[in-house]
Amino acid sequence: MGPVDVVTVDANGTLGRQAVATAGAIDSVRLSMTHIAAVTDAQFGALGDRVGLLESGLLVSTFDSTISTR
């Protein structure tokens, strides 16, 4: 995969070409996506469990604080 170019057209109808991504930039994005893809379903599941625990803890503490202020 090489650089990505776009075709430009100015107000007079003159065509031009401009690079929007270099081969290095494309490689950098590819490496970043590989790192993201390395996250497993199990890791997402564990994160979901942790968020659920935080949410339930916040609900309990909010409920307790409303009782103690009355």
SEZALUM-979823 format. One line per field, with one value per atom (N, C-alpha, C): residue number from 1; chain; atom name; x, y, z. Coordinates in steps of 0.001 Angstrom, whole numbers, plus 500000, padded with zeros to 6 digits. Example, Ala and Ser with C-alpha at 12.3 -4.5 7.8 and 13.67 -1.06 7.14 Angstrom:
BEGIN
nr = c(1	1	1	2	2	2)
kette = c(A	A	A	A	A	A)
atom = c(N	CA	C	N	CA	C)
xx = c(513190	512300	513200	512850	513670	512900)
yy = c(494310	495500	496700	497750	498940	500030)
zz = c(507800	507800	507800	507080	507140	507870)
//
This chain:
BEGIN
nr = c(1	1	1	2	2	2	3	3	3	4	4	4	5	5	5	6	6	6	7	7	7	8	8	8	9	9	9	10	10	10	11	11	11	12	12	12	13	13	13	14	14	14	15	15	15	16	16	16	17	17	17	18	18	18	19	19	19	20	20	20	21	21	21	22	22	22	23	23	23	24	24	24	25	25	25	26	26	26	27	27	27	28	28	28	29	29	29	30	30	30	31	31	31	32	32	32	33	33	33	34	34	34	35	35	35	36	36	36	37	37	37	38	38	38	39	39	39	40	40	40	41	41	41	42	42	42	43	43	43	44	44	44	45	45	45	46	46	46	47	47	47	48	48	48	49	49	49	50	50	50	51	51	51	52	52	52	53	53	53	54	54	54	55	55	55	56	56	56	57	57	57	58	58	58	59	59	59	60	60	60	61	61	61	62	62	62	63	63	63	64	64	64	65	65	65	66	66	66	67	67	67	68	68	68	69	69	69	70	70	70)
kette = c(A	A	A	A	A	A	A	A	A	A	A	A	A	A	A	A	A	A	A	A	A	A	A	A	A	A	A	A	A	A	A	A	A	A	A	A	A	A	A	A	A	A	A	A	A	A	A	A	A	A	A	A	A	A	A	A	A	A	A	A	A	A	A	A	A	A	A	A	A	A	A	A	A	A	A	A	A	A	A	A	A	A	A	A	A	A	A	A	A	A	A	A	A	A	A	A	A	A	A	A	A	A	A	A	A	A	A	A	A	A	A	A	A	A	A	A	A	A	A	A	A	A	A	A	A	A	A	A	A	A	A	A	A	A	A	A	A	A	A	A	A	A	A	A	A	A	A	A	A	A	A	A	A	A	A	A	A	A	A	A	A	A	A	A	A	A	A	A	A	A	A	A	A	A	A	A	A	A	A	A	A	A	A	A	A	A	A	A	A	A	A	A	A	A	A	A	A	A	A	A	A	A	A	A	A	A	A	A	A	A)
atom = c(N	CA	C	N	CA	C	N	CA	C	N	CA	C	N	CA	C	N	CA	C	N	CA	C	N	CA	C	N	CA	C	N	CA	C	N	CA	C	N	CA	C	N	CA	C	N	CA	C	N	CA	C	N	CA	C	N	CA	C	N	CA	C	N	CA	C	N	CA	C	N	CA	C	N	CA	C	N	CA	C	N	CA	C	N	CA	C	N	CA	C	N	CA	C	N	CA	C	N	CA	C	N	CA	C	N	CA	C	N	CA	C	N	CA	C	N	CA	C	N	CA	C	N	CA	C	N	CA	C	N	CA	C	N	CA	C	N	CA	C	N	CA	C	N	CA	C	N	CA	C	N	CA	C	N	CA	C	N	CA	C	N	CA	C	N	CA	C	N	CA	C	N	CA	C	N	CA	C	N	CA	C	N	CA	C	N	CA	C	N	CA	C	N	CA	C	N	CA	C	N	CA	C	N	CA	C	N	CA	C	N	CA	C	N	CA	C	N	CA	C	N	CA	C	N	CA	C	N	CA	C	N	CA	C	N	CA	C	N	CA	C	N	CA	C)
xx = c(500855	500000	500904	500605	501428	500706	501246	500621	499227	498401	497045	497016	496545	496426	494960	494654	493322	493466	492425	492372	491671	492270	491670	491268	490274	489822	489680	490351	490220	489043	488830	487686	487715	488898	489019	488884	488693	488568	489891	490967	492279	492396	492790	492953	494323	494350	495608	495596	496715	496832	497545	497048	497639	497702	498844	499001	498294	497483	496793	497307	498024	498599	499862	500918	502170	502186	503106	503241	503546	504344	504656	503427	502574	501350	500413	500340	499489	500005	501316	501898	501619	501695	501430	499994	499056	497646	497451	498096	497981	498472	499606	500139	499209	498622	497677	496453	495963	494783	495094	496305	496703	496664	497129	497111	495671	494781	493374	492737	493053	492478	492958	494054	494592	493753	492849	491971	490979	490884	490055	488631	487748	486370	486333	487228	487278	487630	488550	488916	487741	487008	485823	484785	484605	483657	484043	485329	485801	485580	485810	485583	484104	483245	481805	481389	481982	481682	482106	483280	483772	482876	482443	481547	480242	479728	478506	478656	479799	480043	480113	480775	480844	479457	478668	477319	476482	476533	475730	476233	477537	478080	477657	477609	477178	475706	474903	473478	473257	473993	473849	474286	475428	475907	474986	474407	473459	472214	471740	470557	470828	471981	472334	472430	472987	473151	471809	470835	469519	468794	469037	468406	469010	470316	470979	470726	470285	470034	468615	467799	466405	466249)
yy = c(498839	500000	501227	502180	503377	504611	505778	507032	507190	507972	508242	509672	509849	511166	511467	512753	513188	514117	514161	515080	516343	517491	518773	519514	520368	521206	522622	523588	524964	525648	526929	527672	527785	527686	527768	526410	525362	524022	523314	523884	523256	522097	520946	519764	519767	519256	519120	517824	517537	516326	516684	516118	516420	515140	514922	513756	514030	513083	513239	512268	511254	510304	509703	509736	509131	507656	506926	505506	505354	506259	506212	506423	507372	507629	506428	505808	504624	503495	503292	502260	502547	503811	504189	503859	504171	503850	502343	501626	500161	499570	500054	499558	499890	501078	501460	500561	500251	499396	497978	497508	496180	496138	497200	497273	497257	498001	498029	496658	496013	494703	493639	493906	492931	492837	493792	493732	492593	491709	490518	490755	489869	489917	489752	488934	488733	490037	490814	492094	493063	493087	493939	493495	492185	491662	492050	491937	492306	493792	494606	496038	496317	495631	495792	495419	494346	493941	495018	495593	496644	497876	498240	499393	499110	497895	497520	497633	497189	497302	498763	499584	501012	501637	501305	501863	501448	500182	499731	500369	500552	501222	502667	503342	504737	504849	503914	503938	503740	502814	502552	503761	504363	505512	506711	506900	507992	507761	506528	506182	506413	505991	506159	507634	508452	509864	510579	510150	510794	510426	509225	508816	509605	509769	510421	511924	512531	513979	514314	513322	513607	513705)
zz = c(500000	500000	500000	499148	499036	499517	499156	499573	498972	499651	499174	498657	497421	496805	496529	496461	496051	494856	494059	492920	493387	493066	493425	492159	492293	491180	491722	491073	491544	490856	491164	490632	489112	488496	487041	486367	487148	486576	486380	486887	486762	487747	487215	488056	488718	489916	490639	491435	492049	492861	494159	495263	496561	497388	498016	498889	500214	500665	501946	502999	502571	503531	502933	503708	503260	503647	503071	503415	504903	505459	506892	507757	507345	508104	508045	506883	506731	507614	507654	508520	509987	510365	511753	512144	511269	511532	511595	510695	510678	511989	512488	513758	514919	514897	515947	515935	514753	514645	515103	514866	515332	516850	517491	518953	519469	518818	519228	519029	517923	517629	518604	519316	520263	521534	521763	522929	522700	523668	523499	523991	523584	524072	525588	526123	527574	528293	527701	528309	528279	527175	527105	528124	528267	529245	530660	530982	532320	532580	531572	531718	531956	531219	531414	532825	533365	534742	535730	535508	536411	536362	535161	535025	535757	535617	536321	537828	538352	539797	540228	539422	539748	539741	538730	538642	539840	540211	541346	542636	542777	543953	544035	542905	542888	543227	542740	543057	544549	545136	546570	547380	547040	547814	547639	546473	546253	547089	547113	547893	549377	549867	551277	551655	550789	551121	551171	550369	550421	551700	552208	553466	554631	554639	555769	555813	554712	554713	555129	555355	555733	557212)
//
